[in-house]
Amino acid sequence: MKIQKEAMAGTLESSDLLVKVIPNTGIEIVINSDVNKQFGDQIRAVVNQTLNDLNVTDGLIIIDDKGALDCAIKARVQCAVLRGANEENLDWSKLL
């Protein structure tokens, strides 16, 4: 799956995050977080796993985290990717 257009999901409220996806060659992940020193590796791992589950091969993923839990990170990344990919046929089993 490739990101075809710019898309966003989430908010900048406390305990949430804003995910922006932009077309790009290859995968690039940028994480901006107040808790990056403590949880940056975990945030990146959740984002990478979610992208792998969705078979995303190309896209710039920008994360502005405000202390979101893993489940919120996964949901926001899924939503932004699906909005940006213009996919018609989804494998819903990968979105659980």
SEMITI-798658 format. One record per residue (C-alpha): residue in one letter; z, y, x. Coordinates in nm, 2 decimals. Layout:
BEGIN
{A,{Z,Y,X}}
...
//
This chain:
BEGIN
{M,{0.00,0.00,0.00}}
{K,{-0.09,0.35,0.13}}
{I,{0.04,0.68,0.02}}
{Q,{-0.25,0.86,-0.14}}
{K,{-0.09,1.19,-0.25}}
{E,{0.23,1.38,-0.19}}
{A,{0.51,1.28,-0.42}}
{M,{0.89,1.33,-0.45}}
{A,{1.19,1.16,-0.61}}
{G,{1.56,1.26,-0.63}}
{T,{1.76,1.57,-0.60}}
{L,{1.96,1.76,-0.34}}
{E,{2.29,1.71,-0.53}}
{S,{2.59,1.56,-0.37}}
{S,{2.58,1.17,-0.34}}
{D,{2.20,1.18,-0.39}}
{L,{1.89,1.23,-0.18}}
{L,{1.54,1.38,-0.20}}
{V,{1.26,1.16,-0.08}}
{K,{0.92,1.30,-0.01}}
{V,{0.62,1.09,0.07}}
{I,{0.30,1.23,0.23}}
{P,{-0.03,1.06,0.33}}
{N,{-0.02,0.97,0.70}}
{T,{-0.17,0.72,0.94}}
{G,{0.10,0.46,1.01}}
{I,{0.46,0.47,0.90}}
{E,{0.67,0.76,1.00}}
{I,{1.03,0.82,0.87}}
{V,{1.22,1.15,0.91}}
{I,{1.58,1.15,0.81}}
{N,{1.78,1.47,0.76}}
{S,{2.14,1.39,0.67}}
{D,{2.49,1.54,0.71}}
{V,{2.62,1.19,0.78}}
{N,{2.34,1.08,1.01}}
{K,{2.57,1.00,1.30}}
{Q,{2.78,0.77,1.09}}
{F,{2.52,0.62,0.86}}
{G,{2.18,0.71,1.00}}
{D,{2.10,0.35,1.11}}
{Q,{2.20,0.21,0.77}}
{I,{1.98,0.47,0.59}}
{R,{1.68,0.39,0.81}}
{A,{1.74,0.01,0.76}}
{V,{1.74,0.05,0.38}}
{V,{1.43,0.27,0.39}}
{N,{1.25,0.03,0.62}}
{Q,{1.34,-0.27,0.41}}
{T,{1.23,-0.10,0.09}}
{L,{0.89,0.00,0.25}}
{N,{0.85,-0.36,0.37}}
{D,{0.92,-0.50,0.03}}
{L,{0.66,-0.27,-0.12}}
{N,{0.41,-0.35,0.16}}
{V,{0.37,0.02,0.25}}
{T,{0.14,0.04,0.56}}
{D,{0.08,0.42,0.58}}
{G,{0.28,0.72,0.49}}
{L,{0.52,0.99,0.61}}
{I,{0.86,0.94,0.45}}
{I,{1.10,1.24,0.46}}
{I,{1.46,1.18,0.35}}
{D,{1.70,1.46,0.28}}
{D,{2.03,1.28,0.23}}
{K,{2.34,1.42,0.07}}
{G,{2.56,1.10,0.10}}
{A,{2.37,0.86,-0.12}}
{L,{2.46,0.50,-0.15}}
{D,{2.21,0.22,-0.05}}
{C,{2.11,0.15,-0.41}}
{A,{2.02,0.52,-0.47}}
{I,{1.82,0.53,-0.14}}
{K,{1.63,0.22,-0.24}}
{A,{1.56,0.35,-0.60}}
{R,{1.45,0.70,-0.48}}
{V,{1.22,0.55,-0.21}}
{Q,{1.06,0.31,-0.46}}
{C,{1.00,0.59,-0.71}}
{A,{0.85,0.83,-0.45}}
{V,{0.62,0.56,-0.31}}
{L,{0.50,0.45,-0.65}}
{R,{0.43,0.80,-0.75}}
{G,{0.24,0.87,-0.43}}
{A,{0.05,0.55,-0.41}}
{N,{-0.14,0.56,-0.74}}
{E,{-0.09,0.18,-0.78}}
{E,{-0.22,0.04,-1.10}}
{N,{-0.10,-0.33,-1.06}}
{L,{0.26,-0.35,-0.95}}
{D,{0.45,-0.66,-0.86}}
{W,{0.77,-0.58,-1.05}}
{S,{0.96,-0.86,-0.88}}
{K,{0.97,-0.66,-0.56}}
{L,{1.13,-0.36,-0.73}}
{L,{1.46,-0.54,-0.81}}
//
